[in-house]
């Protein structure tokens, strides 16, 4: 697990994000995400091409204009095969995210 491995995950998911809007241009958020799909990641913990991806996180956006925001956050991710094959140990990862959001009227 110390050497980087290229892998692909594709699927369909749902994200819910709650923004705390009462702090002006600085907007903290909490989020949860769930997805199901397929992967070519070859790990004992999955033992399947079918995978579930779950994550929860927190972060903040800073609005530089009324329609553009910079954001950064943290996510704890869990990946498993959803007990569709044995073993189903899954694994967790800590992930940082950063980006730019554009809001359209």
Protein Blocks (a to p, Z undefined) as FASTA:
>chain_A
ZZccdddddddddddddddfknojaccdddddddddddfbdcfklopabdcddddddddd
ddfbfkbccddddddddddehhpaccdebpaddddddddddddZZ
